[in-house]
């Protein structure tokens, strides 16, 4: 018979083992509460900072730095992900906040169409056939469409969608940043209608198109979503969603983050959700004429003339789910409107006003220089101020 030996643990070892396990549990509890306390303190700290900023009111601004800049009256300035993009009929360039030229591309165009999506830049000539694609370092590639360009847009990854005029129809093509044709499609008024507005998702895989067409003598619009990834390969023409709208013209479409999109028409604003197959999540009917549309990463702002006489304009701000979160009157004859996460900035070349998303006026003042462009930087109260002669870093006080 096999011999089985009973290995018993001596009493002293048992006590030491129990004490050791107790110390481990105590240590783990201590670490847990330490991490929990640190997390709570961090949350409270950032909540306090957010509260203080949202309630901060500024009365002036300080010029932190200033660097010379040479410009002409024909140049147009845009925000190139924190840099200054300047373009004209003769070329396009990017400059950093210290006035250093990052890159420059020359061309000859009669009516340049420029689209910026963070680091990606696409520029083509209306009725021309060449598109230049740039990133933060300079020219990436060149696209020859071989057909007259009518409109274009670019994704963050450098994918370019182009509306092209053919002899008897309109084409809607996609190209990569090197100029390779990815998608070629036809748009006929008798079928899809005319593509009035286009937009690409951040990764370039989903395209939103607003079509205008005539049905039984009435003007109608449709918003269509196409998916060019594996998700859309089993859908006819890669069409994965969309809506039709009677008696509506939709000249503005766009994406809000990775999973939301919107479309603005003459009598409505529509919101869609879903990264791969967007569906309608909110519809807001409009009874007033829209003067302008501005979009940020999470919000859409519609500008109206204020009919009450209380101000020049009214700005309605919606979040990406279609909720109206701010309706703000302003007396500034705006040149541009910046939409930040927690505020909107309304300005022209001489004056500026900032509102929180709760409608609190945080700053109102005039510039000491003629301002062409304001670019927000990491701090909520700091901006790059572009003038015809300089690039200044300013901070609200």
QUIDAQUI-V577269 format. One record per residue. N is the residue number from 1. RES is the residue in one small letter. PHI is phi in radians with two decimals (NA if undefined). Layout:
BEGIN
N;RES;PHI
N;RES;PHI
END
This chain:
BEGIN
1;x;NA
2;x;-1.16
3;x;-1.63
4;x;-1.96
5;x;-1.73
6;x;-1.54
7;x;-1.58
8;x;-1.66
9;x;-1.55
10;x;-1.01
11;x;-1.04
12;x;-1.15
13;x;-1.18
14;x;-1.03
15;x;-1.11
16;x;-1.12
17;x;-1.11
18;x;-1.09
19;x;-1.16
20;x;-1.12
21;x;-1.10
22;x;-1.09
23;x;-1.14
24;x;-1.11
25;x;-1.09
26;x;-1.11
27;x;-1.12
28;x;-1.13
29;x;-1.09
30;x;-1.10
31;x;-1.11
32;x;-1.04
33;x;-1.20
34;x;-1.16
35;x;-1.14
36;x;-1.07
37;x;-1.11
38;x;-1.08
39;x;-1.11
40;x;-1.12
41;x;-1.08
42;x;-1.11
43;x;-1.08
44;x;-1.11
45;x;-1.11
46;x;-1.19
47;x;-1.13
48;x;-1.15
49;x;-1.08
50;x;-1.08
51;x;-1.14
52;x;-1.10
53;x;-1.18
54;x;-1.14
55;x;-1.81
56;x;-1.24
57;x;-2.16
58;x;-1.94
59;x;-2.02
60;x;-2.73
61;x;-2.44
62;x;-1.97
63;x;-1.59
64;x;-1.40
65;x;-2.68
66;x;-2.60
67;x;-2.27
68;x;-1.18
69;x;-2.53
70;x;-1.85
71;x;-2.52
72;x;-2.17
73;x;-1.19
74;x;-1.54
75;x;-1.42
76;x;-2.05
77;x;-1.93
78;x;-2.38
79;x;-1.41
80;x;-1.93
81;x;0.94
82;x;1.64
83;x;-1.93
84;x;-1.80
85;x;-1.65
86;x;-2.16
87;x;-2.46
88;x;-2.66
89;x;-1.25
90;x;-1.79
91;x;2.90
92;x;-2.48
93;x;-2.56
94;x;-2.17
95;x;-2.28
96;x;-1.42
97;x;-1.24
98;x;-1.78
99;x;1.47
100;x;-1.47
101;x;-1.27
102;x;-1.53
103;x;-2.74
104;x;-2.56
105;x;-2.31
106;x;-1.68
107;x;-2.86
108;x;-2.24
109;x;-2.31
110;x;-1.47
111;x;-2.43
112;x;-1.14
113;x;-1.84
114;x;-2.08
115;x;-2.19
116;x;-2.15
117;x;-2.40
118;x;0.98
119;x;-1.40
120;x;-1.40
121;x;-2.33
122;x;-2.26
123;x;-2.36
124;x;-2.47
125;x;-1.62
126;x;-1.02
127;x;1.37
128;x;-1.64
129;x;-2.41
130;x;-1.95
131;x;-2.17
132;x;-1.75
133;x;-2.04
134;x;-2.20
135;x;-2.22
136;x;-1.20
137;x;-1.76
138;x;2.41
139;x;-1.14
140;x;-1.77
141;x;-2.92
142;x;-2.40
143;x;-1.97
144;x;-1.93
145;x;-1.40
146;x;1.12
147;x;-2.44
148;x;-1.11
149;x;-1.43
150;x;-1.94
151;x;-2.85
152;x;-2.76
153;x;-2.61
154;x;-2.41
155;x;-1.58
156;x;-1.11
157;x;-1.55
158;x;1.63
159;x;-1.23
160;x;-2.08
161;x;-1.82
162;x;-2.33
163;x;-1.62
164;x;-2.14
165;x;-1.68
166;x;-1.75
167;x;-1.07
168;x;-2.12
169;x;-2.68
170;x;-2.02
171;x;-1.89
172;x;-2.23
173;x;-2.00
174;x;-2.06
175;x;-2.34
176;x;-1.46
177;x;-1.17
178;x;-1.54
179;x;1.80
180;x;-1.34
181;x;-1.32
182;x;-1.72
183;x;-2.43
184;x;-2.26
185;x;-2.41
186;x;-2.00
187;x;-2.17
188;x;-2.04
189;x;-1.01
190;x;-1.32
191;x;-2.06
192;x;-1.42
193;x;1.78
194;x;-1.66
195;x;-1.26
196;x;-1.53
197;x;-2.65
198;x;-2.38
199;x;-2.69
200;x;-2.09
201;x;-1.17
202;x;-0.95
203;x;-1.56
204;x;1.38
205;x;-1.50
206;x;-2.08
207;x;-2.06
208;x;-1.89
209;x;-2.30
210;x;-1.77
211;x;-1.85
212;x;-2.04
213;x;-2.61
214;x;-1.95
215;x;-2.30
216;x;0.97
217;x;1.43
218;x;-1.92
219;x;-1.40
220;x;-2.36
221;x;-2.33
222;x;-2.41
223;x;-1.97
224;x;-2.11
225;x;-2.10
226;x;-2.04
227;x;-2.01
228;x;-1.77
229;x;-1.59
230;x;-1.09
231;x;-1.08
232;x;-1.64
233;x;-1.20
234;x;-1.67
235;x;-1.68
236;x;-1.08
237;x;0.98
238;x;1.10
239;x;-1.35
240;x;-1.99
241;x;3.04
242;x;2.77
243;x;-2.46
244;x;-1.95
245;x;-2.37
246;x;-1.44
247;x;0.92
248;x;-2.41
249;x;-2.05
250;x;-2.05
251;x;-1.65
252;x;-2.48
253;x;-2.34
254;x;-3.07
255;x;-1.95
256;x;-2.11
257;x;1.28
258;x;-1.50
259;x;-2.20
260;x;-2.36
261;x;-2.50
262;x;-2.59
263;x;-2.55
264;x;-2.01
265;x;-2.00
266;x;-1.21
267;x;-2.34
268;x;-2.88
269;x;-2.24
270;x;-2.05
271;x;-2.19
272;x;-2.29
273;x;-2.27
274;x;2.12
275;x;-1.24
276;x;-1.75
277;x;-2.31
278;x;-1.05
279;x;-2.23
280;x;-1.18
281;x;-2.11
282;x;-2.83
283;x;-2.30
284;x;-2.11
285;x;-1.37
286;x;-2.08
287;x;-2.01
288;x;-1.99
289;x;-1.38
290;x;-1.36
291;x;-1.59
292;x;-2.83
293;x;-2.23
294;x;-2.25
295;x;-2.28
296;x;-1.93
297;x;-1.42
298;x;-2.31
299;x;-2.39
300;x;-2.20
301;x;-2.03
302;x;-1.95
303;x;-1.87
304;x;-2.19
305;x;-1.27
306;x;-1.38
307;x;-1.49
308;x;-1.44
309;x;1.50
310;x;-1.33
311;x;-2.74
312;x;-1.32
313;x;-2.37
314;x;-2.16
315;x;-1.99
316;x;-1.79
317;x;-1.97
318;x;-1.95
319;x;-1.48
320;x;-1.25
321;x;-1.63
322;x;1.64
323;x;-1.48
324;x;-1.33
325;x;-1.85
326;x;-2.74
327;x;-2.26
328;x;-2.11
329;x;-1.45
330;x;-2.58
331;x;-1.76
332;x;-1.43
333;x;-1.35
334;x;-1.10
335;x;-1.83
336;x;-2.74
337;x;-2.33
338;x;-1.69
339;x;-1.95
340;x;-1.72
341;x;-1.11
342;x;-2.06
343;x;-2.78
344;x;-2.20
345;x;-2.11
346;x;-1.93
347;x;-2.64
348;x;-2.27
349;x;-1.34
350;x;-2.20
351;x;-2.51
352;x;-2.65
353;x;-2.46
354;x;-2.10
355;x;-2.11
356;x;-1.34
357;x;-1.23
358;x;-1.63
359;x;1.66
360;x;-1.41
361;x;-1.34
362;x;-1.68
363;x;-2.78
364;x;-2.62
365;x;-2.97
366;x;-2.00
367;x;-1.61
368;x;-1.49
369;x;-2.35
370;x;-1.41
371;x;-1.73
372;x;-1.63
373;x;-2.77
374;x;-1.98
375;x;-2.15
376;x;-1.23
377;x;-2.00
378;x;-1.05
379;x;-1.36
380;x;-1.11
381;x;-1.90
382;x;-2.11
383;x;-2.46
384;x;-1.58
385;x;-1.90
386;x;-1.75
387;x;-2.11
388;x;-1.06
389;x;-1.99
390;x;-2.72
391;x;-2.09
392;x;-2.01
393;x;-1.76
394;x;-2.10
395;x;-2.35
396;x;-1.23
397;x;-1.93
END
